[in-house]
Amino acid sequence: MTRLIDRVPPHVEYTLTPLGMTLTEPFAALCRWAMEHVAEIERSRAQVVDDMIAKHERELAAEPSA
């Protein structure tokens, strides 16, 4: 829900609806999972970057010289 406060500069406050509040625990569980697996996530991200760089380098090496 949005509530506009009439002042200069304008100010807006946001709050969750009751339905939105039902997401509090699922989001908290997702945050806990991410914190517990942060090292694995970082290793996976690094591997993806390494794989992308290696693919790009292979593609460059395969291009005919000008």
PDBQT receptor file of N, H, CA, C and O in Angstrom, charges set to zero:
ATOM      1  N   MET A   1       0.850  -1.170   0.000  1.00  0.00    +0.000 N 
ATOM      2  CA  MET A   1       0.000   0.000   0.000  1.00  0.00    +0.000 C 
ATOM      3  C   MET A   1       0.892   1.228   0.000  1.00  0.00    +0.000 C 
ATOM      4  O   MET A   1       1.996   1.205   0.544  1.00  0.00    +0.000 OA
ATOM      5  N   THR A   2       0.415   2.282  -0.603  1.00  0.00    +0.000 N 
ATOM      6  H   THR A   2      -0.482   2.301  -1.044  1.00  0.00    +0.000 HD
ATOM      7  CA  THR A   2       1.172   3.523  -0.723  1.00  0.00    +0.000 C 
ATOM      8  C   THR A   2       0.441   4.630   0.015  1.00  0.00    +0.000 C 
ATOM      9  O   THR A   2      -0.779   4.764  -0.075  1.00  0.00    +0.000 OA
ATOM     10  N   ARG A   3       1.214   5.419   0.745  1.00  0.00    +0.000 N 
ATOM     11  H   ARG A   3       2.205   5.310   0.818  1.00  0.00    +0.000 HD
ATOM     12  CA  ARG A   3       0.625   6.562   1.453  1.00  0.00    +0.000 C 
ATOM     13  C   ARG A   3       1.478   7.779   1.130  1.00  0.00    +0.000 C 
ATOM     14  O   ARG A   3       2.669   7.799   1.440  1.00  0.00    +0.000 OA
ATOM     15  N   LEU A   4       0.883   8.790   0.512  1.00  0.00    +0.000 N 
ATOM     16  H   LEU A   4      -0.084   8.773   0.260  1.00  0.00    +0.000 HD
ATOM     17  CA  LEU A   4       1.586  10.013   0.156  1.00  0.00    +0.000 C 
ATOM     18  C   LEU A   4       1.475  10.995   1.308  1.00  0.00    +0.000 C 
ATOM     19  O   LEU A   4       0.375  11.297   1.770  1.00  0.00    +0.000 OA
ATOM     20  N   ILE A   5       2.608  11.492   1.770  1.00  0.00    +0.000 N 
ATOM     21  H   ILE A   5       3.502  11.247   1.395  1.00  0.00    +0.000 HD
ATOM     22  CA  ILE A   5       2.654  12.492   2.836  1.00  0.00    +0.000 C 
ATOM     23  C   ILE A   5       2.800  13.852   2.151  1.00  0.00    +0.000 C 
ATOM     24  O   ILE A   5       3.777  14.080   1.436  1.00  0.00    +0.000 OA
ATOM     25  N   ASP A   6       1.862  14.736   2.356  1.00  0.00    +0.000 N 
ATOM     26  H   ASP A   6       1.069  14.551   2.936  1.00  0.00    +0.000 HD
ATOM     27  CA  ASP A   6       1.855  16.035   1.687  1.00  0.00    +0.000 C 
ATOM     28  C   ASP A   6       2.855  16.972   2.356  1.00  0.00    +0.000 C 
ATOM     29  O   ASP A   6       2.554  17.622   3.358  1.00  0.00    +0.000 OA
ATOM     30  N   ARG A   7       4.059  17.025   1.771  1.00  0.00    +0.000 N 
ATOM     31  H   ARG A   7       4.303  16.498   0.957  1.00  0.00    +0.000 HD
ATOM     32  CA  ARG A   7       5.083  17.950   2.256  1.00  0.00    +0.000 C 
ATOM     33  C   ARG A   7       6.112  18.151   1.163  1.00  0.00    +0.000 C 
ATOM     34  O   ARG A   7       6.108  17.444   0.155  1.00  0.00    +0.000 OA
ATOM     35  N   VAL A   8       6.979  19.103   1.361  1.00  0.00    +0.000 N 
ATOM     36  H   VAL A   8       6.982  19.678   2.180  1.00  0.00    +0.000 HD
ATOM     37  CA  VAL A   8       8.035  19.386   0.393  1.00  0.00    +0.000 C 
ATOM     38  C   VAL A   8       9.354  19.090   1.071  1.00  0.00    +0.000 C 
ATOM     39  O   VAL A   8       9.599  19.629   2.151  1.00  0.00    +0.000 OA
ATOM     40  N   PRO A   9      10.219  18.267   0.504  1.00  0.00    +0.000 N 
ATOM     41  CA  PRO A   9       9.962  17.504  -0.715  1.00  0.00    +0.000 C 
ATOM     42  C   PRO A   9       8.938  16.406  -0.456  1.00  0.00    +0.000 C 
ATOM     43  O   PRO A   9       8.721  16.011   0.690  1.00  0.00    +0.000 OA
ATOM     44  N   PRO A  10       8.303  15.909  -1.533  1.00  0.00    +0.000 N 
ATOM     45  CA  PRO A  10       7.294  14.851  -1.350  1.00  0.00    +0.000 C 
ATOM     46  C   PRO A  10       7.879  13.639  -0.637  1.00  0.00    +0.000 C 
ATOM     47  O   PRO A  10       9.061  13.328  -0.780  1.00  0.00    +0.000 OA
ATOM     48  N   HIS A  11       7.062  12.981   0.108  1.00  0.00    +0.000 N 
ATOM     49  H   HIS A  11       6.101  13.233   0.224  1.00  0.00    +0.000 HD
ATOM     50  CA  HIS A  11       7.480  11.808   0.869  1.00  0.00    +0.000 C 
ATOM     51  C   HIS A  11       6.427  10.726   0.693  1.00  0.00    +0.000 C 
ATOM     52  O   HIS A  11       5.230  10.995   0.802  1.00  0.00    +0.000 OA
ATOM     53  N   VAL A  12       6.866   9.510   0.424  1.00  0.00    +0.000 N 
ATOM     54  H   VAL A  12       7.837   9.291   0.336  1.00  0.00    +0.000 HD
ATOM     55  CA  VAL A  12       5.952   8.399   0.234  1.00  0.00    +0.000 C 
ATOM     56  C   VAL A  12       6.363   7.270   1.167  1.00  0.00    +0.000 C 
ATOM     57  O   VAL A  12       7.549   6.964   1.286  1.00  0.00    +0.000 OA
ATOM     58  N   GLU A  13       5.411   6.662   1.816  1.00  0.00    +0.000 N 
ATOM     59  H   GLU A  13       4.448   6.911   1.720  1.00  0.00    +0.000 HD
ATOM     60  CA  GLU A  13       5.671   5.495   2.647  1.00  0.00    +0.000 C 
ATOM     61  C   GLU A  13       4.976   4.296   2.034  1.00  0.00    +0.000 C 
ATOM     62  O   GLU A  13       3.848   4.394   1.553  1.00  0.00    +0.000 OA
ATOM     63  N   TYR A  14       5.662   3.164   2.056  1.00  0.00    +0.000 N 
ATOM     64  H   TYR A  14       6.579   3.084   2.447  1.00  0.00    +0.000 HD
ATOM     65  CA  TYR A  14       5.107   1.938   1.507  1.00  0.00    +0.000 C 
ATOM     66  C   TYR A  14       4.991   0.900   2.615  1.00  0.00    +0.000 C 
ATOM     67  O   TYR A  14       5.869   0.800   3.473  1.00  0.00    +0.000 OA
ATOM     68  N   THR A  15       3.928   0.143   2.596  1.00  0.00    +0.000 N 
ATOM     69  H   THR A  15       3.215   0.225   1.899  1.00  0.00    +0.000 HD
ATOM     70  CA  THR A  15       3.763  -0.968   3.531  1.00  0.00    +0.000 C 
ATOM     71  C   THR A  15       3.219  -2.164   2.759  1.00  0.00    +0.000 C 
ATOM     72  O   THR A  15       2.578  -2.013   1.720  1.00  0.00    +0.000 OA
ATOM     73  N   LEU A  16       3.485  -3.345   3.284  1.00  0.00    +0.000 N 
ATOM     74  H   LEU A  16       4.006  -3.468   4.129  1.00  0.00    +0.000 HD
ATOM     75  CA  LEU A  16       2.956  -4.551   2.673  1.00  0.00    +0.000 C 
ATOM     76  C   LEU A  16       1.481  -4.724   3.011  1.00  0.00    +0.000 C 
ATOM     77  O   LEU A  16       1.025  -4.371   4.098  1.00  0.00    +0.000 OA
ATOM     78  N   THR A  17       0.766  -5.266   2.069  1.00  0.00    +0.000 N 
ATOM     79  H   THR A  17       1.137  -5.552   1.186  1.00  0.00    +0.000 HD
ATOM     80  CA  THR A  17      -0.622  -5.631   2.330  1.00  0.00    +0.000 C 
ATOM     81  C   THR A  17      -0.610  -6.895   3.191  1.00  0.00    +0.000 C 
ATOM     82  O   THR A  17       0.439  -7.521   3.342  1.00  0.00    +0.000 OA
ATOM     83  N   PRO A  18      -1.750  -7.280   3.754  1.00  0.00    +0.000 N 
ATOM     84  CA  PRO A  18      -1.788  -8.543   4.500  1.00  0.00    +0.000 C 
ATOM     85  C   PRO A  18      -1.330  -9.731   3.643  1.00  0.00    +0.000 C 
ATOM     86  O   PRO A  18      -0.647 -10.626   4.142  1.00  0.00    +0.000 OA
ATOM     87  N   LEU A  19      -1.702  -9.741   2.362  1.00  0.00    +0.000 N 
ATOM     88  H   LEU A  19      -2.256  -9.014   1.957  1.00  0.00    +0.000 HD
ATOM     89  CA  LEU A  19      -1.248 -10.818   1.486  1.00  0.00    +0.000 C 
ATOM     90  C   LEU A  19       0.277 -10.771   1.333  1.00  0.00    +0.000 C 
ATOM     91  O   LEU A  19       0.941 -11.807   1.381  1.00  0.00    +0.000 OA
ATOM     92  N   GLY A  20       0.818  -9.586   1.152  1.00  0.00    +0.000 N 
ATOM     93  H   GLY A  20       0.278  -8.744   1.113  1.00  0.00    +0.000 HD
ATOM     94  CA  GLY A  20       2.265  -9.445   1.050  1.00  0.00    +0.000 C 
ATOM     95  C   GLY A  20       2.978  -9.904   2.315  1.00  0.00    +0.000 C 
ATOM     96  O   GLY A  20       4.069 -10.470   2.245  1.00  0.00    +0.000 OA
ATOM     97  N   MET A  21       2.376  -9.665   3.452  1.00  0.00    +0.000 N 
ATOM     98  H   MET A  21       1.490  -9.205   3.509  1.00  0.00    +0.000 HD
ATOM     99  CA  MET A  21       2.979 -10.081   4.725  1.00  0.00    +0.000 C 
ATOM    100  C   MET A  21       3.120 -11.600   4.809  1.00  0.00    +0.000 C 
ATOM    101  O   MET A  21       3.978 -12.103   5.536  1.00  0.00    +0.000 OA
ATOM    102  N   THR A  22       2.282 -12.335   4.070  1.00  0.00    +0.000 N 
ATOM    103  H   THR A  22       1.586 -11.927   3.479  1.00  0.00    +0.000 HD
ATOM    104  CA  THR A  22       2.397 -13.792   4.105  1.00  0.00    +0.000 C 
ATOM    105  C   THR A  22       3.688 -14.278   3.446  1.00  0.00    +0.000 C 
ATOM    106  O   THR A  22       4.049 -15.447   3.584  1.00  0.00    +0.000 OA
ATOM    107  N   LEU A  23       4.382 -13.397   2.734  1.00  0.00    +0.000 N 
ATOM    108  H   LEU A  23       4.089 -12.448   2.621  1.00  0.00    +0.000 HD
ATOM    109  CA  LEU A  23       5.660 -13.758   2.106  1.00  0.00    +0.000 C 
ATOM    110  C   LEU A  23       6.859 -13.587   3.038  1.00  0.00    +0.000 C 
ATOM    111  O   LEU A  23       7.975 -13.966   2.682  1.00  0.00    +0.000 OA
ATOM    112  N   THR A  24       6.643 -13.026   4.218  1.00  0.00    +0.000 N 
ATOM    113  H   THR A  24       5.736 -12.719   4.508  1.00  0.00    +0.000 HD
ATOM    114  CA  THR A  24       7.753 -12.766   5.140  1.00  0.00    +0.000 C 
ATOM    115  C   THR A  24       8.553 -14.032   5.445  1.00  0.00    +0.000 C 
ATOM    116  O   THR A  24       9.777 -14.029   5.315  1.00  0.00    +0.000 OA
ATOM    117  N   GLU A  25       7.896 -15.091   5.839  1.00  0.00    +0.000 N 
ATOM    118  H   GLU A  25       6.901 -15.093   5.945  1.00  0.00    +0.000 HD
ATOM    119  CA  GLU A  25       8.610 -16.325   6.200  1.00  0.00    +0.000 C 
ATOM    120  C   GLU A  25       9.261 -16.992   4.988  1.00  0.00    +0.000 C 
ATOM    121  O   GLU A  25      10.412 -17.416   5.090  1.00  0.00    +0.000 OA
ATOM    122  N   PRO A  26       8.574 -17.104   3.837  1.00  0.00    +0.000 N 
ATOM    123  CA  PRO A  26       9.269 -17.676   2.679  1.00  0.00    +0.000 C 
ATOM    124  C   PRO A  26      10.517 -16.880   2.283  1.00  0.00    +0.000 C 
ATOM    125  O   PRO A  26      11.543 -17.473   1.948  1.00  0.00    +0.000 OA
ATOM    126  N   PHE A  27      10.443 -15.538   2.317  1.00  0.00    +0.000 N 
ATOM    127  H   PHE A  27       9.611 -15.056   2.589  1.00  0.00    +0.000 HD
ATOM    128  CA  PHE A  27      11.619 -14.737   1.990  1.00  0.00    +0.000 C 
ATOM    129  C   PHE A  27      12.724 -14.934   3.030  1.00  0.00    +0.000 C 
ATOM    130  O   PHE A  27      13.902 -14.999   2.678  1.00  0.00    +0.000 OA
ATOM    131  N   ALA A  28      12.356 -15.029   4.285  1.00  0.00    +0.000 N 
ATOM    132  H   ALA A  28      11.399 -14.977   4.571  1.00  0.00    +0.000 HD
ATOM    133  CA  ALA A  28      13.351 -15.263   5.336  1.00  0.00    +0.000 C 
ATOM    134  C   ALA A  28      14.022 -16.615   5.125  1.00  0.00    +0.000 C 
ATOM    135  O   ALA A  28      15.233 -16.743   5.305  1.00  0.00    +0.000 OA
ATOM    136  N   ALA A  29      13.239 -17.628   4.742  1.00  0.00    +0.000 N 
ATOM    137  H   ALA A  29      12.255 -17.525   4.596  1.00  0.00    +0.000 HD
ATOM    138  CA  ALA A  29      13.813 -18.949   4.480  1.00  0.00    +0.000 C 
ATOM    139  C   ALA A  29      14.772 -18.895   3.294  1.00  0.00    +0.000 C 
ATOM    140  O   ALA A  29      15.832 -19.520   3.326  1.00  0.00    +0.000 OA
ATOM    141  N   LEU A  30      14.412 -18.158   2.257  1.00  0.00    +0.000 N 
ATOM    142  H   LEU A  30      13.551 -17.649   2.231  1.00  0.00    +0.000 HD
ATOM    143  CA  LEU A  30      15.291 -18.004   1.092  1.00  0.00    +0.000 C 
ATOM    144  C   LEU A  30      16.590 -17.302   1.483  1.00  0.00    +0.000 C 
ATOM    145  O   LEU A  30      17.668 -17.692   1.036  1.00  0.00    +0.000 OA
ATOM    146  N   CYS A  31      16.489 -16.283   2.303  1.00  0.00    +0.000 N 
ATOM    147  H   CYS A  31      15.613 -15.965   2.666  1.00  0.00    +0.000 HD
ATOM    148  CA  CYS A  31      17.693 -15.578   2.776  1.00  0.00    +0.000 C 
ATOM    149  C   CYS A  31      18.585 -16.503   3.600  1.00  0.00    +0.000 C 
ATOM    150  O   CYS A  31      19.804 -16.492   3.434  1.00  0.00    +0.000 OA
ATOM    151  N   ARG A  32      17.990 -17.302   4.485  1.00  0.00    +0.000 N 
ATOM    152  H   ARG A  32      16.999 -17.311   4.620  1.00  0.00    +0.000 HD
ATOM    153  CA  ARG A  32      18.776 -18.248   5.285  1.00  0.00    +0.000 C 
ATOM    154  C   ARG A  32      19.486 -19.243   4.380  1.00  0.00    +0.000 C 
ATOM    155  O   ARG A  32      20.662 -19.542   4.584  1.00  0.00    +0.000 OA
ATOM    156  N   TRP A  33      18.766 -19.764   3.365  1.00  0.00    +0.000 N 
ATOM    157  H   TRP A  33      17.810 -19.521   3.199  1.00  0.00    +0.000 HD
ATOM    158  CA  TRP A  33      19.363 -20.720   2.431  1.00  0.00    +0.000 C 
ATOM    159  C   TRP A  33      20.555 -20.081   1.713  1.00  0.00    +0.000 C 
ATOM    160  O   TRP A  33      21.618 -20.691   1.599  1.00  0.00    +0.000 OA
ATOM    161  N   ALA A  34      20.370 -18.859   1.235  1.00  0.00    +0.000 N 
ATOM    162  H   ALA A  34      19.506 -18.364   1.328  1.00  0.00    +0.000 HD
ATOM    163  CA  ALA A  34      21.452 -18.174   0.517  1.00  0.00    +0.000 C 
ATOM    164  C   ALA A  34      22.662 -17.962   1.419  1.00  0.00    +0.000 C 
ATOM    165  O   ALA A  34      23.796 -18.147   0.979  1.00  0.00    +0.000 OA
ATOM    166  N   MET A  35      22.440 -17.580   2.661  1.00  0.00    +0.000 N 
ATOM    167  H   MET A  35      21.519 -17.430   3.018  1.00  0.00    +0.000 HD
ATOM    168  CA  MET A  35      23.561 -17.369   3.587  1.00  0.00    +0.000 C 
ATOM    169  C   MET A  35      24.295 -18.678   3.861  1.00  0.00    +0.000 C 
ATOM    170  O   MET A  35      25.520 -18.690   3.981  1.00  0.00    +0.000 OA
ATOM    171  N   GLU A  36      23.556 -19.776   3.961  1.00  0.00    +0.000 N 
ATOM    172  H   GLU A  36      22.560 -19.767   3.864  1.00  0.00    +0.000 HD
ATOM    173  CA  GLU A  36      24.162 -21.078   4.223  1.00  0.00    +0.000 C 
ATOM    174  C   GLU A  36      24.955 -21.592   3.020  1.00  0.00    +0.000 C 
ATOM    175  O   GLU A  36      25.870 -22.399   3.186  1.00  0.00    +0.000 OA
ATOM    176  N   HIS A  37      24.618 -21.139   1.820  1.00  0.00    +0.000 N 
ATOM    177  H   HIS A  37      23.874 -20.484   1.685  1.00  0.00    +0.000 HD
ATOM    178  CA  HIS A  37      25.230 -21.652   0.597  1.00  0.00    +0.000 C 
ATOM    179  C   HIS A  37      26.045 -20.608  -0.154  1.00  0.00    +0.000 C 
ATOM    180  O   HIS A  37      26.371 -20.807  -1.324  1.00  0.00    +0.000 OA
ATOM    181  N   VAL A  38      26.376 -19.503   0.496  1.00  0.00    +0.000 N 
ATOM    182  H   VAL A  38      26.111 -19.341   1.446  1.00  0.00    +0.000 HD
ATOM    183  CA  VAL A  38      27.045 -18.400  -0.198  1.00  0.00    +0.000 C 
ATOM    184  C   VAL A  38      28.368 -18.842  -0.829  1.00  0.00    +0.000 C 
ATOM    185  O   VAL A  38      28.682 -18.406  -1.937  1.00  0.00    +0.000 OA
ATOM    186  N   ALA A  39      29.139 -19.676  -0.175  1.00  0.00    +0.000 N 
ATOM    187  H   ALA A  39      28.884 -20.031   0.725  1.00  0.00    +0.000 HD
ATOM    188  CA  ALA A  39      30.417 -20.109  -0.747  1.00  0.00    +0.000 C 
ATOM    189  C   ALA A  39      30.186 -20.911  -2.028  1.00  0.00    +0.000 C 
ATOM    190  O   ALA A  39      30.893 -20.723  -3.019  1.00  0.00    +0.000 OA
ATOM    191  N   GLU A  40      29.205 -21.796  -2.004  1.00  0.00    +0.000 N 
ATOM    192  H   GLU A  40      28.632 -21.948  -1.199  1.00  0.00    +0.000 HD
ATOM    193  CA  GLU A  40      28.891 -22.589  -3.204  1.00  0.00    +0.000 C 
ATOM    194  C   GLU A  40      28.386 -21.706  -4.336  1.00  0.00    +0.000 C 
ATOM    195  O   GLU A  40      28.738 -21.915  -5.497  1.00  0.00    +0.000 OA
ATOM    196  N   ILE A  41      27.572 -20.735  -4.003  1.00  0.00    +0.000 N 
ATOM    197  H   ILE A  41      27.286 -20.565  -3.059  1.00  0.00    +0.000 HD
ATOM    198  CA  ILE A  41      27.034 -19.814  -5.002  1.00  0.00    +0.000 C 
ATOM    199  C   ILE A  41      28.170 -19.026  -5.646  1.00  0.00    +0.000 C 
ATOM    200  O   ILE A  41      28.213 -18.879  -6.868  1.00  0.00    +0.000 OA
ATOM    201  N   GLU A  42      29.090 -18.520  -4.826  1.00  0.00    +0.000 N 
ATOM    202  H   GLU A  42      29.056 -18.640  -3.834  1.00  0.00    +0.000 HD
ATOM    203  CA  GLU A  42      30.210 -17.746  -5.354  1.00  0.00    +0.000 C 
ATOM    204  C   GLU A  42      31.107 -18.604  -6.237  1.00  0.00    +0.000 C 
ATOM    205  O   GLU A  42      31.568 -18.139  -7.279  1.00  0.00    +0.000 OA
ATOM    206  N   ARG A  43      31.364 -19.856  -5.834  1.00  0.00    +0.000 N 
ATOM    207  H   ARG A  43      30.990 -20.234  -4.987  1.00  0.00    +0.000 HD
ATOM    208  CA  ARG A  43      32.174 -20.756  -6.676  1.00  0.00    +0.000 C 
ATOM    209  C   ARG A  43      31.489 -21.008  -8.014  1.00  0.00    +0.000 C 
ATOM    210  O   ARG A  43      32.136 -21.018  -9.061  1.00  0.00    +0.000 OA
ATOM    211  N   SER A  44      30.177 -21.211  -7.970  1.00  0.00    +0.000 N 
ATOM    212  H   SER A  44      29.651 -21.203  -7.119  1.00  0.00    +0.000 HD
ATOM    213  CA  SER A  44      29.429 -21.465  -9.198  1.00  0.00    +0.000 C 
ATOM    214  C   SER A  44      29.464 -20.252 -10.117  1.00  0.00    +0.000 C 
ATOM    215  O   SER A  44      29.665 -20.396 -11.323  1.00  0.00    +0.000 OA
ATOM    216  N   ARG A  45      29.274 -19.074  -9.569  1.00  0.00    +0.000 N 
ATOM    217  H   ARG A  45      29.112 -18.957  -8.589  1.00  0.00    +0.000 HD
ATOM    218  CA  ARG A  45      29.336 -17.848 -10.376  1.00  0.00    +0.000 C 
ATOM    219  C   ARG A  45      30.712 -17.692 -10.999  1.00  0.00    +0.000 C 
ATOM    220  O   ARG A  45      30.825 -17.363 -12.180  1.00  0.00    +0.000 OA
ATOM    221  N   ALA A  46      31.756 -17.924 -10.221  1.00  0.00    +0.000 N 
ATOM    222  H   ALA A  46      31.664 -18.191  -9.262  1.00  0.00    +0.000 HD
ATOM    223  CA  ALA A  46      33.119 -17.804 -10.741  1.00  0.00    +0.000 C 
ATOM    224  C   ALA A  46      33.349 -18.800 -11.870  1.00  0.00    +0.000 C 
ATOM    225  O   ALA A  46      34.000 -18.467 -12.861  1.00  0.00    +0.000 OA
ATOM    226  N   GLN A  47      32.827 -20.012 -11.737  1.00  0.00    +0.000 N 
ATOM    227  H   GLN A  47      32.298 -20.282 -10.932  1.00  0.00    +0.000 HD
ATOM    228  CA  GLN A  47      32.991 -21.025 -12.784  1.00  0.00    +0.000 C 
ATOM    229  C   GLN A  47      32.283 -20.594 -14.064  1.00  0.00    +0.000 C 
ATOM    230  O   GLN A  47      32.811 -20.786 -15.160  1.00  0.00    +0.000 OA
ATOM    231  N   VAL A  48      31.103 -20.019 -13.936  1.00  0.00    +0.000 N 
ATOM    232  H   VAL A  48      30.674 -19.863 -13.047  1.00  0.00    +0.000 HD
ATOM    233  CA  VAL A  48      30.376 -19.540 -15.109  1.00  0.00    +0.000 C 
ATOM    234  C   VAL A  48      31.187 -18.458 -15.820  1.00  0.00    +0.000 C 
ATOM    235  O   VAL A  48      31.298 -18.471 -17.045  1.00  0.00    +0.000 OA
ATOM    236  N   VAL A  49      31.743 -17.538 -15.069  1.00  0.00    +0.000 N 
ATOM    237  H   VAL A  49      31.653 -17.528 -14.073  1.00  0.00    +0.000 HD
ATOM    238  CA  VAL A  49      32.559 -16.475 -15.667  1.00  0.00    +0.000 C 
ATOM    239  C   VAL A  49      33.781 -17.078 -16.346  1.00  0.00    +0.000 C 
ATOM    240  O   VAL A  49      34.101 -16.709 -17.476  1.00  0.00    +0.000 OA
ATOM    241  N   ASP A  50      34.470 -18.000 -15.676  1.00  0.00    +0.000 N 
ATOM    242  H   ASP A  50      34.210 -18.299 -14.758  1.00  0.00    +0.000 HD
ATOM    243  CA  ASP A  50      35.635 -18.652 -16.275  1.00  0.00    +0.000 C 
ATOM    244  C   ASP A  50      35.258 -19.368 -17.564  1.00  0.00    +0.000 C 
ATOM    245  O   ASP A  50      35.990 -19.290 -18.551  1.00  0.00    +0.000 OA
ATOM    246  N   ASP A  51      34.133 -20.061 -17.569  1.00  0.00    +0.000 N 
ATOM    247  H   ASP A  51      33.538 -20.125 -16.767  1.00  0.00    +0.000 HD
ATOM    248  CA  ASP A  51      33.679 -20.772 -18.765  1.00  0.00    +0.000 C 
ATOM    249  C   ASP A  51      33.370 -19.804 -19.903  1.00  0.00    +0.000 C 
ATOM    250  O   ASP A  51      33.683 -20.081 -21.061  1.00  0.00    +0.000 OA
ATOM    251  N   MET A  52      32.759 -18.674 -19.576  1.00  0.00    +0.000 N 
ATOM    252  H   MET A  52      32.505 -18.448 -18.635  1.00  0.00    +0.000 HD
ATOM    253  CA  MET A  52      32.440 -17.685 -20.606  1.00  0.00    +0.000 C 
ATOM    254  C   MET A  52      33.712 -17.096 -21.209  1.00  0.00    +0.000 C 
ATOM    255  O   MET A  52      33.796 -16.897 -22.421  1.00  0.00    +0.000 OA
ATOM    256  N   ILE A  53      34.696 -16.819 -20.364  1.00  0.00    +0.000 N 
ATOM    257  H   ILE A  53      34.628 -16.980 -19.379  1.00  0.00    +0.000 HD
ATOM    258  CA  ILE A  53      35.968 -16.266 -20.856  1.00  0.00    +0.000 C 
ATOM    259  C   ILE A  53      36.661 -17.281 -21.751  1.00  0.00    +0.000 C 
ATOM    260  O   ILE A  53      37.160 -16.931 -22.820  1.00  0.00    +0.000 OA
ATOM    261  N   ALA A  54      36.694 -18.532 -21.322  1.00  0.00    +0.000 N 
ATOM    262  H   ALA A  54      36.289 -18.817 -20.453  1.00  0.00    +0.000 HD
ATOM    263  CA  ALA A  54      37.347 -19.581 -22.115  1.00  0.00    +0.000 C 
ATOM    264  C   ALA A  54      36.648 -19.742 -23.460  1.00  0.00    +0.000 C 
ATOM    265  O   ALA A  54      37.316 -19.895 -24.483  1.00  0.00    +0.000 OA
ATOM    266  N   LYS A  55      35.330 -19.711 -23.479  1.00  0.00    +0.000 N 
ATOM    267  H   LYS A  55      34.788 -19.587 -22.648  1.00  0.00    +0.000 HD
ATOM    268  CA  LYS A  55      34.580 -19.828 -24.735  1.00  0.00    +0.000 C 
ATOM    269  C   LYS A  55      34.907 -18.662 -25.653  1.00  0.00    +0.000 C 
ATOM    270  O   LYS A  55      35.136 -18.855 -26.847  1.00  0.00    +0.000 OA
ATOM    271  N   HIS A  56      34.930 -17.466 -25.109  1.00  0.00    +0.000 N 
ATOM    272  H   HIS A  56      34.744 -17.309 -24.139  1.00  0.00    +0.000 HD
ATOM    273  CA  HIS A  56      35.243 -16.276 -25.902  1.00  0.00    +0.000 C 
ATOM    274  C   HIS A  56      36.655 -16.371 -26.481  1.00  0.00    +0.000 C 
ATOM    275  O   HIS A  56      36.876 -16.049 -27.648  1.00  0.00    +0.000 OA
ATOM    276  N   GLU A  57      37.595 -16.811 -25.669  1.00  0.00    +0.000 N 
ATOM    277  H   GLU A  57      37.416 -17.073 -24.721  1.00  0.00    +0.000 HD
ATOM    278  CA  GLU A  57      38.976 -16.948 -26.150  1.00  0.00    +0.000 C 
ATOM    279  C   GLU A  57      39.076 -17.996 -27.268  1.00  0.00    +0.000 C 
ATOM    280  O   GLU A  57      39.817 -17.810 -28.233  1.00  0.00    +0.000 OA
ATOM    281  N   ARG A  58      38.323 -19.102 -27.129  1.00  0.00    +0.000 N 
ATOM    282  H   ARG A  58      37.722 -19.254 -26.345  1.00  0.00    +0.000 HD
ATOM    283  CA  ARG A  58      38.307 -20.122 -28.186  1.00  0.00    +0.000 C 
ATOM    284  C   ARG A  58      37.721 -19.561 -29.479  1.00  0.00    +0.000 C 
ATOM    285  O   ARG A  58      38.227 -19.832 -30.568  1.00  0.00    +0.000 OA
ATOM    286  N   GLU A  59      36.651 -18.777 -29.352  1.00  0.00    +0.000 N 
ATOM    287  H   GLU A  59      36.239 -18.557 -28.468  1.00  0.00    +0.000 HD
ATOM    288  CA  GLU A  59      36.033 -18.180 -30.520  1.00  0.00    +0.000 C 
ATOM    289  C   GLU A  59      36.974 -17.195 -31.207  1.00  0.00    +0.000 C 
ATOM    290  O   GLU A  59      37.050 -17.151 -32.435  1.00  0.00    +0.000 OA
ATOM    291  N   LEU A  60      37.692 -16.406 -30.406  1.00  0.00    +0.000 N 
ATOM    292  H   LEU A  60      37.631 -16.442 -29.408  1.00  0.00    +0.000 HD
ATOM    293  CA  LEU A  60      38.656 -15.466 -30.986  1.00  0.00    +0.000 C 
ATOM    294  C   LEU A  60      39.782 -16.207 -31.709  1.00  0.00    +0.000 C 
ATOM    295  O   LEU A  60      40.214 -15.803 -32.788  1.00  0.00    +0.000 OA
ATOM    296  N   ALA A  61      40.248 -17.293 -31.099  1.00  0.00    +0.000 N 
ATOM    297  H   ALA A  61      39.897 -17.622 -30.222  1.00  0.00    +0.000 HD
ATOM    298  CA  ALA A  61      41.342 -18.061 -31.696  1.00  0.00    +0.000 C 
ATOM    299  C   ALA A  61      40.907 -18.728 -32.989  1.00  0.00    +0.000 C 
ATOM    300  O   ALA A  61      41.732 -18.955 -33.874  1.00  0.00    +0.000 OA
ATOM    301  N   ALA A  62      39.616 -19.048 -33.113  1.00  0.00    +0.000 N 
ATOM    302  H   ALA A  62      38.946 -18.864 -32.394  1.00  0.00    +0.000 HD
ATOM    303  CA  ALA A  62      39.116 -19.722 -34.301  1.00  0.00    +0.000 C 
ATOM    304  C   ALA A  62      38.831 -18.769 -35.454  1.00  0.00    +0.000 C 
ATOM    305  O   ALA A  62      38.657 -19.206 -36.592  1.00  0.00    +0.000 OA
ATOM    306  N   GLU A  63      38.782 -17.470 -35.166  1.00  0.00    +0.000 N 
ATOM    307  H   GLU A  63      38.923 -17.115 -34.242  1.00  0.00    +0.000 HD
ATOM    308  CA  GLU A  63      38.515 -16.488 -36.233  1.00  0.00    +0.000 C 
ATOM    309  C   GLU A  63      39.720 -16.390 -37.157  1.00  0.00    +0.000 C 
ATOM    310  O   GLU A  63      40.863 -16.381 -36.701  1.00  0.00    +0.000 OA
ATOM    311  N   PRO A  64      39.455 -16.316 -38.466  1.00  0.00    +0.000 N 
ATOM    312  CA  PRO A  64      40.576 -16.152 -39.403  1.00  0.00    +0.000 C 
ATOM    313  C   PRO A  64      41.260 -14.807 -39.182  1.00  0.00    +0.000 C 
ATOM    314  O   PRO A  64      40.605 -13.817 -38.853  1.00  0.00    +0.000 OA
ATOM    315  N   SER A  65      42.559 -14.776 -39.361  1.00  0.00    +0.000 N 
ATOM    316  H   SER A  65      43.090 -15.580 -39.628  1.00  0.00    +0.000 HD
ATOM    317  CA  SER A  65      43.303 -13.519 -39.201  1.00  0.00    +0.000 C 
ATOM    318  C   SER A  65      42.980 -12.591 -40.345  1.00  0.00    +0.000 C 
ATOM    319  O   SER A  65      42.741 -13.033 -41.469  1.00  0.00    +0.000 OA
ATOM    320  N   ALA A  66      42.972 -11.311 -40.060  1.00  0.00    +0.000 N 
ATOM    321  H   ALA A  66      43.166 -10.952 -39.147  1.00  0.00    +0.000 HD
ATOM    322  CA  ALA A  66      42.661 -10.314 -41.100  1.00  0.00    +0.000 C 
ATOM    323  C   ALA A  66      43.910  -9.898 -41.845  1.00  0.00    +0.000 C 
ATOM    324  O   ALA A  66      43.840  -9.069 -42.752  1.00  0.00    +0.000 OA
TER     325      ALA A  66
